Amino acid sequence: MKQPLLAEKFGARLTRPGRTRFRIWAPGRMQACVELEPGRPAAREFPMQPKKDGWFEAEIDCGAGTRYRYRFEDGLSVPDPASRMQDGDVHDASVVVDPSAYRWRNARWRGRPWSEAVLYELHVGALGGFDAVRAQLPRLANLGITAVELMPIADFPGGRNWGYDGVLPYAPDRAYGTPDALKALIDEAHGLGLMVFLDVVYNHFGPDGNYLHAYAPSFFREDVQTPWGPAIDFRRRQVREFFTGNAMYWLHEFRFDGLRLDAVHAISEQDWLEEMASEVRQALDSQRHVHLVIEHDGNAVSLLEHEFDAQWNDDGHHVLHRLLTGENQGYYRDYDERPAALLARCMAEGFVYQGEPSVHREGQPRGRPSAHLPPTSFVLFLQNHDQIGNRAFGERLTQLMRERGRMEALKAAVALVLLCPQIPLIFMGEEYGSETPFLYFTSHGPELAQAVREGRCQEFAGFEAFAQDTAGANIPDPNDARTFDASCAGLWEDAGDWWAYYQALLRCRRDVLMPQLDAARALHASALGSHAVEARWSLGDGRVLAIHANLGDDAVVCTAPAESAQPLFESRADVARRLREGGLEAASTVAWMEAGSP
């Protein structure tokens, strides 16, 4: 098995009780040593032996719990870039960890098929840490969730962060708990039949606490820039192994059921993605269900044809948001013309943009043809951390739609997302109709905090609220603790009948659709006027799922379903009967099951 060899190639590893091997790749340095218990009276230094290709190594009599740092010839002292745990924050000492210390209760868990996934995205810090998330798992299982997805947990600076500023990819952030607390969360989830996914960031490091430039400058390439600075150099074998080993580490040692890879379009060497996925699948137990999901702004179809299970369907979100709110700023401009027809294409073919020019991207073509992919290749959602948190004031759809008097339209959209054969994702609090904002929050020092505020105004200048507030005077300050607190307060206070509504939809998905989704294929989808669609999919047992959804304020005329069609779900009472008469009510969704062809 490759996992132990690759993941343990980096950092500190127990070779036996009381004995630890330390390894660091520092091609920009001539000498290195290990500092044990730095800053304490018993501190000791041990020289590391230089090895080929920039590696340094030492084996020392010390065990789990030992604090350590690496020191170089000029006195620079740094934490382990592959630290498994920090003694505090990202600038502090690293800690030797015994990966076998935790005793798994559900060691025989093998996961669930991808077709059974109903994803629930959450921020661990907003819920109170690993132990607090673990306490909520029975509630999520009762709702009908089958997969909990954690936003990034890799160690980041300070105590408040979305997680995309991580700098120590192997270390669960101590603000959330210990590695064993994370394992206990995953173990509990498996006992409840829940998968657990982790959002990982392999396209950049955060701006505070990343020392790699100082001792491994060849980790980056100055000739390729990303929105976060110089690109990570995936041309180098050591860099590839660092991140491939990281993926294996989370899936093997922590027994995560899958990974969601953030913004992989920003990885300059795209071939690494296929290489990594292939090596991960070869290294893990073939009896396990392990799932790999990507976010890719370029709608990279080729990745979905091989080792990756699915991609977040931003196209689907954007056109649904445009139909519900009427907003057409920023990237929503690309969905302003004939949005119902674009939604129909999403239902039938997955991506909206399959090579067409994007107005938002100054006419550049985006995407590739995707109609040949199964519906389960796409993760569909109405809300997620980005689409709420990258609004200036973090408003959820519940607030936006209440202000517009269109809550029934939102419920119709929820039914469409949860009952169509694409894989649904729910963002934390959505099932309660929560109006708690999800704002962008950090805990940087003053200088970096100001740069973050200015950078967000520049990045989202296409949205009016950011463009009018370039000084950040009115937009909540990401670095203010009150911004984080506002994103947590009242998150799970039930607002009406939302919980029961989500639960009924997910029960319908579980009982009727899940067993047939592996073989689901789109048959047809078309627009019904300006805000409505009808779509049909064949299922594994030969029957046909049909959905009629109207997100507008006016009824539309449509073809009545076949007499043999049986309604599965209606978002409002009596709309199925009216549909049989040839009219689809405003702000409503109806799902049907039709007999298949003889």
RODO-2510 file (C-alpha; in nm, 4 decimals, decimal comma):
residues 598
     n   res          X          Y          Z
     1     m     0,0000     0,0000     0,0000
     2     k     0,1399     0,3403    -0,1011
     3     q    -0,0298     0,5443     0,1699
     4     p     0,2107     0,4904     0,4597
     5     l     0,5130     0,5424     0,2353
     6     l     0,3865     0,8625     0,0728
     7     a     0,1959     1,0417     0,3507
     8     e     0,4638     0,9588     0,6066
     9     k     0,7441     1,0737     0,3795
    10     f     0,6881     1,4228     0,5189
    11     g     0,7070     1,5362     0,8811
    12     a     0,7464     1,3471     1,2070
    13     r     0,6662     0,9745     1,2265
    14     l     0,6966     0,7353     1,5192
    15     t     0,9191     0,4446     1,4182
    16     r     0,8503     0,2735     1,7513
    17     p     0,7298     0,3913     2,0935
    18     g     0,9621     0,6638     2,2142
    19     r     1,1471     0,6967     1,8817
    20     t     1,0626     0,9483     1,6063
    21     r     1,1961     1,0097     1,2570
    22     f     1,1835     1,3723     1,1344
    23     r     1,1997     1,4680     0,7645
    24     i     1,1734     1,8025     0,5872
    25     w     1,2243     1,9055     0,2260
    26     a     1,4286     2,2281     0,2338
    27     p     1,6125     2,2578    -0,1010
    28     g     1,6973     2,6214    -0,0313
    29     r     1,9032     2,5408     0,2780
    30     m     2,2456     2,3950     0,3545
    31     q     2,1937     2,2863     0,7164
    32     a     1,8990     2,1962     0,9395
    33     c     1,8389     2,0670     1,2895
    34     v     1,5453     1,9573     1,5022
    35     e     1,4689     2,1648     1,8115
    36     l     1,2913     1,9603     2,0785
    37     e     1,0778     2,1486     2,3317
    38     p     1,1791     2,4892     2,1870
    39     g     1,1552     2,7806     2,4271
    40     r     1,1643     2,5583     2,7350
    41     p     1,4536     2,5002     2,9778
    42     a     1,4901     2,1408     2,8546
    43     a     1,5186     2,2460     2,4900
    44     r     1,7661     2,0414     2,2834
    45     e     1,8930     2,0539     1,9263
    46     f     1,9752     1,7580     1,7027
    47     p     2,1473     1,7997     1,3656
    48     m     1,9665     1,6584     1,0641
    49     q     2,1505     1,4654     0,7963
    50     p     2,1324     1,6157     0,4470
    51     k     1,9965     1,3710     0,1889
    52     k     1,9538     1,3828    -0,1873
    53     d     1,7314     1,6393    -0,3595
    54     g     1,7060     1,8824    -0,0681
    55     w     1,5869     1,6462     0,2054
    56     f     1,7014     1,6549     0,5691
    57     e     1,6401     1,3710     0,8137
    58     a     1,6997     1,2792     1,1789
    59     e     1,5835     0,9976     1,4073
    60     i     1,5629     1,0879     1,7758
    61     d     1,4598     0,9266     2,1040
    62     c     1,1330     1,1098     2,1716
    63     g     0,7682     1,0102     2,1554
    64     a     0,4134     1,1302     2,1042
    65     g     0,3450     1,4670     2,2617
    66     t     0,6956     1,6023     2,1992
    67     r     0,7038     1,9672     2,0845
    68     y     0,9485     2,0463     1,8064
    69     r     1,0542     2,2935     1,5356
    70     y     1,3102     2,2942     1,2537
    71     r     1,6004     2,5395     1,2666
    72     f     1,8236     2,6371     0,9726
    73     e     2,1786     2,7699     0,9476
    74     d     2,0775     3,1374     0,9707
    75     g     1,8742     3,0822     1,2885
    76     l     1,5332     3,0731     1,1226
    77     s     1,3081     2,8420     1,3249
    78     v     0,9867     2,7106     1,1684
    79     p     0,7039     2,4676     1,2436
    80     d     0,6853     2,1453     1,0456
    81     p     0,5113     2,2078     0,7088
    82     a     0,3639     1,8568     0,7497
    83     s     0,2788     1,9042     1,1188
    84     r     0,0070     1,6651     1,2385
    85     m    -0,0785     1,8947     1,5301
    86     q     0,0266     2,2364     1,6548
    87     d     0,0924     2,3395     2,0124
    88     g    -0,1251     2,6468     1,9643
    89     d    -0,1306     2,8341     1,6338
    90     v     0,0531     2,8235     1,3004
    91     h     0,3649     3,0038     1,4286
    92     d     0,4010     2,7802     1,7334
    93     a     0,5771     2,4481     1,7817
    94     s     0,4568     2,1313     1,6132
    95     v     0,3689     1,8199     1,8149
    96     v     0,4575     1,4546     1,7495
    97     v     0,1369     1,2524     1,7156
    98     d     0,0721     0,8799     1,7505
    99     p    -0,1701     0,7985     1,4650
   100     s    -0,2617     0,4642     1,6199
   101     a    -0,3678     0,6051     1,9571
   102     y    -0,7341     0,6427     1,8654
   103     r    -0,9392     0,3206     1,8893
   104     w    -1,2040     0,3106     1,6171
   105     r    -1,5476     0,1780     1,7173
   106     n    -1,6809     0,1496     1,3616
   107     a    -1,3718     0,0032     1,1976
   108     r    -1,5745    -0,2040     0,9499
   109     w    -1,7438     0,0968     0,7910
   110     r    -1,6976     0,0924     0,4125
   111     g    -1,8924     0,4039     0,3174
   112     r    -2,1908     0,4504     0,0892
   113     p    -2,2310     0,4685    -0,2907
   114     w    -2,2047     0,8166    -0,4408
   115     s    -2,5637     0,7952    -0,5668
   116     e    -2,6798     0,7957    -0,2026
   117     a    -2,5057     1,1245    -0,1189
   118     v    -2,7047     1,4126     0,0257
   119     l    -2,4330     1,6596     0,1265
   120     y    -2,4561     1,8977     0,4215
   121     e    -2,1856     2,1644     0,4155
   122     l    -2,0905     2,3158     0,7501
   123     h    -1,8268     2,5345     0,9106
   124     v    -1,6795     2,3565     1,2113
   125     g    -1,5970     2,6777     1,3979
   126     a    -1,9436     2,8263     1,3531
   127     l    -2,0882     2,5168     1,5192
   128     g    -1,8382     2,5233     1,8059
   129     g    -1,5647     2,2734     1,7116
   130     f    -1,5317     1,9015     1,6441
   131     d    -1,7116     1,7905     1,9604
   132     a    -2,0025     2,0265     1,8967
   133     v    -2,0418     1,9000     1,5396
   134     r    -2,0363     1,5422     1,6673
   135     a    -2,3248     1,6231     1,9022
   136     q    -2,5369     1,7401     1,6070
   137     l    -2,4885     1,4292     1,3926
   138     p    -2,8009     1,2420     1,5125
   139     r    -3,0129     1,5431     1,4174
   140     l    -2,8651     1,5499     1,0682
   141     a    -2,9146     1,1762     1,0221
   142     n    -3,2780     1,2182     1,1284
   143     l    -3,3234     1,4938     0,8720
   144     g    -3,2130     1,2635     0,5908
   145     i    -2,8562     1,3846     0,5395
   146     t    -2,6185     1,1073     0,4318
   147     a    -2,2892     1,2996     0,4024
   148     v    -2,1488     1,5787     0,6194
   149     e    -1,8981     1,8040     0,4413
   150     l    -1,6566     2,0034     0,6568
   151     m    -1,5215     2,3303     0,5251
   152     p    -1,1377     2,3316     0,5380
   153     i    -0,9868     2,2507     0,8772
   154     a    -0,6138     2,2706     0,7919
   155     d    -0,4393     2,4919     1,0469
   156     f    -0,4916     2,8623     0,9729
   157     p    -0,3750     3,1778     1,1543
   158     g    -0,5860     3,2880     1,4501
   159     g    -0,9061     3,1376     1,5820
   160     r    -1,1575     3,2514     1,3167
   161     n    -1,1279     3,1754     0,9475
   162     w    -1,3250     3,0200     0,6626
   163     g    -1,0373     2,7720     0,6301
   164     y    -0,9136     2,8690     0,2849
   165     d    -0,6174     3,0518     0,4441
   166     g    -0,4681     2,7282     0,5774
   167     v    -0,0888     2,6964     0,5857
   168     l    -0,0336     2,3568     0,7511
   169     p    -0,2343     2,1138     0,5372
   170     y    -0,1801     1,8070     0,7591
   171     a    -0,2762     1,9655     1,0940
   172     p    -0,6406     1,9961     1,2044
   173     d    -0,6764     2,3455     1,3475
   174     r    -0,6487     2,3474     1,7254
   175     a    -0,9280     2,6049     1,7510
   176     y    -1,1586     2,3145     1,6594
   177     g    -1,0028     2,0400     1,8726
   178     t    -0,7413     1,7650     1,8609
   179     p    -0,6863     1,5096     1,5831
   180     d    -0,8482     1,2466     1,8051
   181     a    -1,1551     1,4688     1,8504
   182     l    -1,1832     1,4836     1,4719
   183     k    -1,1541     1,1053     1,4520
   184     a    -1,4261     1,0712     1,7150
   185     l    -1,6531     1,2936     1,5036
   186     i    -1,5959     1,0763     1,1970
   187     d    -1,6354     0,7560     1,3976
   188     e    -1,9688     0,8765     1,5383
   189     a    -2,0887     0,9716     1,1910
   190     h    -2,0073     0,6277     1,0553
   191     g    -2,2003     0,4688     1,3382
   192     l    -2,5049     0,6699     1,2268
   193     g    -2,4611     0,5733     0,8613
   194     l    -2,3247     0,9154     0,7654
   195     m    -2,0320     0,9739     0,5319
   196     v    -1,7921     1,2587     0,6128
   197     f    -1,6233     1,4696     0,3440
   198     l    -1,3441     1,7233     0,3830
   199     d    -1,2888     2,0369     0,1767
   200     v    -0,9156     2,0596     0,0951
   201     v    -0,7179     2,3460    -0,0592
   202     y    -0,4316     2,2465    -0,2874
   203     n    -0,4157     2,5599    -0,5029
   204     h    -0,2527     2,8027    -0,2569
   205     f    -0,1408     2,8654     0,0995
   206     g    -0,2719     3,1424     0,3208
   207     p    -0,0737     3,4675     0,3577
   208     d     0,0175     3,4305     0,7266
   209     g     0,2277     3,1451     0,8656
   210     n     0,3571     2,9972     0,5403
   211     y     0,7364     2,9694     0,5777
   212     l     0,7962     2,7584     0,2670
   213     h     0,9259     3,0552     0,0654
   214     a     1,2115     3,0902     0,3170
   215     y     1,3537     2,7376     0,2892
   216     a     1,1842     2,5757    -0,0128
   217     p     1,1391     2,8572    -0,2686
   218     s     1,1174     2,5998    -0,5469
   219     f     0,7827     2,4928    -0,3982
   220     f     0,6460     2,7873    -0,6013
   221     r     0,6846     2,9204    -0,9546
   222     e     0,7173     3,2939    -1,0042
   223     d     0,6231     3,2762    -1,3724
   224     v     0,2616     3,1796    -1,2959
   225     q     0,0478     3,3965    -1,0704
   226     t    -0,2832     3,3063    -0,9056
   227     p    -0,5263     3,5344    -0,7174
   228     w    -0,3294     3,4361    -0,4048
   229     g     0,0257     3,4908    -0,5349
   230     p     0,2852     3,2665    -0,7082
   231     a     0,1441     2,9316    -0,8173
   232     i     0,2433     2,6127    -0,6389
   233     d     0,4884     2,4297    -0,8638
   234     f     0,3235     2,0961    -0,9381
   235     r     0,5944     2,0224    -1,1941
   236     r     0,8140     1,9083    -0,9034
   237     r     0,7851     1,5526    -0,7794
   238     q     0,8250     1,6526    -0,4130
   239     v     0,5392     1,9019    -0,4394
   240     r     0,3124     1,6466    -0,6046
   241     e     0,3933     1,3927    -0,3364
   242     f     0,3292     1,6448    -0,0582
   243     f    -0,0294     1,6980    -0,1717
   244     t    -0,1019     1,3459    -0,2938
   245     g     0,0222     1,2232     0,0431
   246     n    -0,2061     1,4753     0,2117
   247     a    -0,5119     1,3402     0,0296
   248     m    -0,4164     0,9854     0,1278
   249     y    -0,3554     1,0963     0,4870
   250     w    -0,7060     1,2341     0,5376
   251     l    -0,8719     0,9385     0,3669
   252     h    -0,6623     0,6691     0,5343
   253     e    -0,5681     0,7888     0,8809
   254     f    -0,8881     0,9840     0,9538
   255     r    -1,1149     0,7628     0,7399
   256     f    -1,2865     1,0482     0,5619
   257     d    -1,5199     0,9138     0,2942
   258     g    -1,4337     1,1756     0,0367
   259     l    -1,2638     1,5029    -0,0464
   260     r    -1,3885     1,8169    -0,2137
   261     l    -1,0944     1,9871    -0,3896
   262     d    -1,1234     2,3650    -0,3875
   263     a    -1,0763     2,5744    -0,7043
   264     v    -0,8635     2,3222    -0,8919
   265     h    -0,8688     2,5424    -1,2025
   266     a    -0,5979     2,7426    -1,0207
   267     i    -0,3609     2,4420    -1,0250
   268     s    -0,1320     2,5089    -1,3208
   269     e    -0,0434     2,1430    -1,3886
   270     q    -0,3856     1,9853    -1,4370
   271     d    -0,2371     1,6433    -1,5071
   272     w    -0,1510     1,6173    -1,1370
   273     l    -0,5209     1,5934    -1,0558
   274     e    -0,5652     1,2719    -1,2552
   275     e    -0,2359     1,1371    -1,1211
   276     m    -0,3323     1,2110    -0,7618
   277     a    -0,6807     1,0621    -0,7950
   278     s    -0,5453     0,7468    -0,9556
   279     e    -0,2782     0,6980    -0,6883
   280     v    -0,5267     0,7613    -0,4089
   281     r    -0,7679     0,5019    -0,5424
   282     q    -0,4900     0,2470    -0,5909
   283     a    -0,3576     0,3015    -0,2382
   284     l    -0,6840     0,2659    -0,0474
   285     d    -0,8863    -0,0432     0,0346
   286     s    -1,0781    -0,1329    -0,2813
   287     q    -1,3779    -0,2349    -0,0677
   288     r    -1,4288     0,1230     0,0513
   289     h    -1,6514     0,3796    -0,1166
   290     v    -1,4193     0,6817    -0,1507
   291     h    -1,5430     0,9866    -0,3418
   292     l    -1,3516     1,2742    -0,5021
   293     v    -1,5333     1,5964    -0,5925
   294     i    -1,3922     1,9108    -0,7522
   295     e    -1,4663     2,2782    -0,7847
   296     h    -1,3512     2,3956    -1,1285
   297     d    -1,4456     2,7281    -1,2844
   298     g    -1,3660     2,5928    -1,6306
   299     n    -1,6260     2,3103    -1,6165
   300     a    -1,3547     2,0486    -1,6713
   301     v    -1,5460     1,7590    -1,8194
   302     s    -1,2410     1,5388    -1,8759
   303     l    -1,1811     1,5053    -1,5017
   304     l    -1,5352     1,3749    -1,4559
   305     e    -1,4858     1,1116    -1,7240
   306     h    -1,2217     0,9278    -1,5229
   307     e    -1,1272     0,9378    -1,1536
   308     f    -1,3523     1,2120    -1,0127
   309     d    -1,7106     1,1506    -0,9044
   310     a    -1,8561     1,4980    -0,9497
   311     q    -1,8094     1,8736    -0,9739
   312     w    -1,9886     2,1508    -0,7897
   313     n    -2,2387     2,2835    -1,0431
   314     d    -2,1943     2,6599    -1,0111
   315     d    -2,3878     2,7039    -1,3356
   316     g    -2,6903     2,5413    -1,1766
   317     h    -2,6686     2,7636    -0,8706
   318     h    -2,6207     3,0834    -1,0673
   319     v    -2,9170     3,0342    -1,2974
   320     l    -3,1424     2,9292    -1,0080
   321     h    -3,0339     3,2377    -0,8129
   322     r    -3,1042     3,4585    -1,1148
   323     l    -3,4532     3,3099    -1,1551
   324     l    -3,5357     3,3498    -0,7868
   325     t    -3,3920     3,6958    -0,7146
   326     g    -3,3629     3,8672    -1,0528
   327     e    -3,0055     3,9671    -0,9655
   328     n    -2,7779     4,0106    -1,2666
   329     q    -2,4598     4,1660    -1,1274
   330     g    -2,1139     4,0095    -1,1335
   331     y    -2,1124     3,6513    -1,2579
   332     y    -2,4934     3,6455    -1,2648
   333     r    -2,4696     3,8486    -1,5876
   334     d    -2,3929     3,5240    -1,7694
   335     y    -2,7410     3,3921    -1,6834
   336     d    -2,9496     3,7015    -1,7552
   337     e    -3,0828     3,6052    -2,0987
   338     r    -3,3382     3,3236    -2,1245
   339     p    -3,2632     3,1890    -1,7751
   340     a    -3,5364     2,9234    -1,7909
   341     a    -3,3793     2,7790    -2,1061
   342     l    -3,0415     2,7779    -1,9296
   343     l    -3,1920     2,5974    -1,6321
   344     a    -3,3422     2,3400    -1,8686
   345     r    -2,9966     2,2832    -2,0170
   346     c    -2,8575     2,2372    -1,6663
   347     m    -3,1239     1,9761    -1,5902
   348     a    -3,0645     1,7865    -1,9155
   349     e    -2,6880     1,8257    -1,9663
   350     g    -2,5281     1,9313    -1,6374
   351     f    -2,3341     2,2436    -1,7283
   352     v    -2,4893     2,5557    -1,8797
   353     y    -2,1589     2,6750    -2,0274
   354     q    -2,0114     2,4121    -2,2581
   355     g    -1,7759     2,6253    -2,4654
   356     e    -1,9864     2,9393    -2,5072
   357     p    -1,8312     3,2833    -2,4457
   358     s    -1,8795     3,4236    -2,0966
   359     v    -1,9714     3,7902    -2,0639
   360     h    -1,8397     3,7936    -1,7096
   361     r    -1,5041     3,6634    -1,8369
   362     e    -1,4809     3,9268    -2,1108
   363     g    -1,5982     3,6952    -2,3858
   364     q    -1,3659     3,4042    -2,3098
   365     p    -1,5149     3,0596    -2,3851
   366     r    -1,5917     2,8444    -2,0841
   367     g    -1,6566     2,4739    -2,0409
   368     r    -1,6849     2,1616    -2,2544
   369     p    -1,9821     1,9506    -2,3694
   370     s    -2,1199     1,7578    -2,0727
   371     a    -2,4441     1,5958    -2,1927
   372     h    -2,2847     1,2486    -2,1978
   373     l    -2,2156     1,2553    -1,8236
   374     p    -2,4661     1,1041    -1,5790
   375     p    -2,6667     1,3470    -1,3621
   376     t    -2,4763     1,2305    -1,0529
   377     s    -2,1612     1,3931    -1,1961
   378     f    -2,2957     1,7273    -1,0733
   379     v    -2,3460     1,8625    -0,7207
   380     l    -2,6417     2,1028    -0,7201
   381     f    -2,7223     2,3591    -0,4514
   382     l    -2,9171     2,6754    -0,3831
   383     q    -2,6694     2,7999    -0,1242
   384     n    -2,3147     2,7264    -0,0094
   385     h    -2,0390     2,9066     0,1769
   386     d    -1,9251     3,0990    -0,1323
   387     q    -2,2625     3,2033    -0,2642
   388     i    -2,3739     3,3397     0,0726
   389     g    -2,0432     3,4525     0,2190
   390     n    -1,9180     3,6316    -0,0895
   391     r    -2,2133     3,8664    -0,0757
   392     a    -2,1187     4,1921     0,0929
   393     f    -2,3659     4,1331     0,3773
   394     g    -2,3839     3,7539     0,3718
   395     e    -2,7592     3,7330     0,3120
   396     r    -2,9183     3,3922     0,2738
   397     l    -3,1886     3,3219     0,0199
   398     t    -3,4486     3,3080     0,2952
   399     q    -3,3892     3,6759     0,3714
   400     l    -3,3698     3,7771     0,0060
   401     m    -3,6878     3,5935    -0,0836
   402     r    -3,8807     3,7105     0,2236
   403     e    -3,7984     4,0679     0,1310
   404     r    -3,9345     4,0002    -0,2187
   405     g    -4,2426     3,8175    -0,0903
   406     r    -4,1418     3,5028    -0,2813
   407     m    -4,0971     3,2335    -0,0169
   408     e    -4,3147     2,9853    -0,2082
   409     a    -4,0807     3,0204    -0,5060
   410     l    -3,7881     2,9357    -0,2790
   411     k    -3,9681     2,6248    -0,1578
   412     a    -4,0325     2,5260    -0,5183
   413     a    -3,6600     2,5614    -0,5923
   414     v    -3,5702     2,3519    -0,2857
   415     a    -3,7955     2,0730    -0,4128
   416     l    -3,6343     2,0881    -0,7563
   417     v    -3,2816     2,0625    -0,6122
   418     l    -3,3585     1,7809    -0,3677
   419     l    -3,5559     1,5654    -0,6113
   420     c    -3,3617     1,6001    -0,9346
   421     p    -3,1025     1,3234    -0,9988
   422     q    -2,8043     1,5528    -0,9519
   423     i    -2,6409     1,5200    -0,6086
   424     p    -2,7924     1,7785    -0,3699
   425     l    -2,5967     1,9926    -0,1247
   426     i    -2,7516     2,1840     0,1663
   427     f    -2,5706     2,4590     0,3556
   428     m    -2,5902     2,4591     0,7355
   429     g    -2,9055     2,6212     0,8692
   430     e    -3,0829     2,6016     0,5357
   431     e    -3,3095     2,3264     0,6675
   432     y    -3,4419     2,5645     0,9342
   433     g    -3,5064     2,8526     0,6975
   434     s    -3,2308     3,0357     0,8873
   435     e    -3,1719     3,4018     0,8123
   436     t    -2,8454     3,4086     1,0067
   437     p    -2,5948     3,5642     0,7652
   438     f    -2,2791     3,3785     0,6734
   439     l    -2,0192     3,6525     0,6512
   440     y    -1,6549     3,6376     0,5533
   441     f    -1,4467     3,6273     0,8728
   442     t    -1,0761     3,6148     0,9630
   443     s    -0,8481     3,6840     1,2590
   444     h    -0,5410     3,8394     1,0958
   445     g    -0,3096     4,1103     1,2239
   446     p    -0,4017     4,4752     1,1464
   447     e    -0,1949     4,5161     0,8291
   448     l    -0,3088     4,1926     0,6688
   449     a    -0,6671     4,2511     0,7822
   450     q    -0,6761     4,5799     0,5877
   451     a    -0,5312     4,4105     0,2797
   452     v    -0,8064     4,1467     0,3018
   453     r    -1,0781     4,4128     0,3205
   454     e    -0,9375     4,5951     0,0180
   455     g    -0,8857     4,2721    -0,1754
   456     r    -1,2462     4,1642    -0,1313
   457     c    -1,3747     4,4974    -0,2600
   458     q    -1,1538     4,4577    -0,5681
   459     e    -1,2430     4,0913    -0,6258
   460     f    -1,6172     4,1547    -0,6135
   461     a    -1,6228     4,4997    -0,7701
   462     g    -1,8800     4,3679    -1,0192
   463     f    -2,1330     4,3637    -0,7354
   464     e    -2,2831     4,6983    -0,6477
   465     a    -2,2435     4,6736    -0,2703
   466     f    -1,8687     4,6163    -0,3002
   467     a    -1,8218     4,8750    -0,5755
   468     q    -1,9943     5,1450    -0,3696
   469     d    -1,8010     5,0665    -0,0531
   470     t    -1,4419     5,0457    -0,1711
   471     a    -1,3187     5,1688     0,1662
   472     g    -1,5035     4,8899     0,3446
   473     a    -1,6771     5,1386     0,5756
   474     n    -2,0205     4,9751     0,5631
   475     i    -1,9438     4,6129     0,4814
   476     p    -1,8899     4,4058     0,7993
   477     d    -1,5212     4,3926     0,8892
   478     p    -1,3986     4,0317     0,8343
   479     n    -1,1492     4,0714     1,1184
   480     d    -1,4000     4,1924     1,3767
   481     a    -1,5010     3,9119     1,6135
   482     r    -1,8592     4,0378     1,5921
   483     t    -1,8647     3,9398     1,2240
   484     f    -1,7926     3,5795     1,3196
   485     d    -2,0443     3,5907     1,6049
   486     a    -2,3142     3,7195     1,3705
   487     s    -2,2537     3,4156     1,1466
   488     c    -2,3268     3,1758     1,4329
   489     a    -2,6110     3,3312     1,6327
   490     g    -2,9507     3,1656     1,5926
   491     l    -2,8241     2,9350     1,3221
   492     w    -3,0564     2,6501     1,4165
   493     e    -3,3647     2,8333     1,5346
   494     d    -3,6589     2,6800     1,3503
   495     a    -3,8407     2,9333     1,1334
   496     g    -4,1767     2,7758     1,0503
   497     d    -4,2133     2,4398     0,8801
   498     w    -3,8823     2,4276     0,6949
   499     w    -3,7439     2,1285     0,8862
   500     a    -4,0481     1,9126     0,8122
   501     y    -4,0400     2,0260     0,4484
   502     y    -3,6749     1,9248     0,3993
   503     q    -3,7276     1,6003     0,5854
   504     a    -4,0244     1,5043     0,3660
   505     l    -3,8280     1,5784     0,0495
   506     l    -3,5258     1,3789     0,1636
   507     r    -3,7451     1,0870     0,2671
   508     c    -3,8924     1,0849    -0,0832
   509     r    -3,5435     1,0968    -0,2356
   510     r    -3,4246     0,8114    -0,0134
   511     d    -3,7200     0,5810    -0,0644
   512     v    -3,7954     0,6355    -0,4330
   513     l    -3,4962     0,7842    -0,6122
   514     m    -3,1719     0,6702    -0,4448
   515     p    -3,2021     0,3014    -0,5371
   516     q    -3,2344     0,3956    -0,9054
   517     l    -2,9886     0,6842    -0,9461
   518     d    -2,6792     0,4890    -1,0526
   519     a    -2,8346     0,4323    -1,3946
   520     a    -3,0262     0,7621    -1,4213
   521     r    -3,0001     0,9455    -1,7523
   522     a    -3,1584     1,2670    -1,8757
   523     l    -3,4244     1,2278    -2,1435
   524     h    -3,5465     1,5804    -2,2061
   525     a    -3,5786     1,9257    -2,0535
   526     s    -3,7344     2,2443    -2,1855
   527     a    -3,8343     2,5922    -2,0731
   528     l    -4,1948     2,6767    -1,9996
   529     g    -4,2063     3,0499    -2,0451
   530     s    -3,9554     3,2761    -1,8696
   531     h    -3,9282     3,1138    -1,5261
   532     a    -4,0396     2,7512    -1,5515
   533     v    -3,9015     2,4190    -1,6748
   534     e    -4,0056     2,0615    -1,7239
   535     a    -3,7509     1,7784    -1,7207
   536     r    -3,7557     1,4002    -1,7461
   537     w    -3,4989     1,1332    -1,6560
   538     s    -3,4965     0,7569    -1,7020
   539     l    -3,4145     0,5642    -1,3850
   540     g    -3,2454     0,2335    -1,3215
   541     d    -3,5692     0,0347    -1,3071
   542     g    -3,6982     0,1732    -1,6373
   543     r    -3,9419     0,4202    -1,4849
   544     v    -3,9261     0,7910    -1,5637
   545     l    -3,8912     1,0763    -1,3157
   546     a    -4,0588     1,3966    -1,4323
   547     i    -4,0319     1,7363    -1,2616
   548     h    -4,2279     2,0497    -1,3417
   549     a    -4,0929     2,3602    -1,1649
   550     n    -4,2200     2,7162    -1,1901
   551     l    -4,0081     2,9741    -1,0070
   552     g    -4,2039     3,2697    -1,1436
   553     d    -4,5022     3,4702    -1,0231
   554     d    -4,7422     3,3640    -1,2984
   555     a    -4,8922     3,0289    -1,3908
   556     v    -4,7772     2,8725    -1,7181
   557     v    -4,9418     2,6405    -1,9662
   558     c    -4,7803     2,3012    -2,0107
   559     t    -4,8542     1,9515    -2,1291
   560     a    -5,0356     1,7469    -1,8675
   561     p    -4,8550     1,4357    -1,7419
   562     a    -4,9640     1,0933    -1,8576
   563     e    -5,2686     0,9463    -1,6847
   564     s    -5,0503     0,6718    -1,5371
   565     a    -4,8091     0,9235    -1,3787
   566     q    -4,8152     0,9214    -1,0000
   567     p    -4,7244     1,2384    -0,8085
   568     l    -4,4274     1,1957    -0,5740
   569     f    -4,4211     1,5415    -0,4219
   570     e    -4,5841     1,8807    -0,4632
   571     s    -4,4412     2,1945    -0,3057
   572     r    -4,7871     2,3415    -0,2578
   573     a    -5,1208     2,1752    -0,2032
   574     d    -5,3311     2,0952    -0,5088
   575     v    -5,0751     2,1972    -0,7745
   576     a    -5,0552     1,8385    -0,9043
   577     r    -5,4283     1,8382    -0,9753
   578     r    -5,4046     2,1732    -1,1574
   579     l    -5,1125     2,0425    -1,3613
   580     r    -5,3266     1,7551    -1,4848
   581     e    -5,5531     2,0251    -1,6273
   582     g    -5,2618     2,1737    -1,8220
   583     g    -5,1524     2,4596    -1,5981
   584     l    -4,8482     2,4863    -1,3671
   585     e    -4,9189     2,7205    -1,0783
   586     a    -4,6842     3,0066    -0,9936
   587     a    -4,4071     2,9295    -0,7444
   588     s    -4,4572     2,5545    -0,7416
   589     t    -4,2818     2,2263    -0,8152
   590     v    -4,4359     1,8865    -0,8818
   591     a    -4,2407     1,5600    -0,9167
   592     w    -4,3967     1,2567    -1,0861
   593     m    -4,3106     0,8960    -1,1496
   594     e    -4,4106     0,7596    -1,4884
   595     a    -4,4118     0,4002    -1,6042
   596     g    -4,1265     0,3191    -1,8417
   597     s    -4,1580     0,2123    -2,2033
   598     p    -4,2684    -0,1512    -2,2474
***
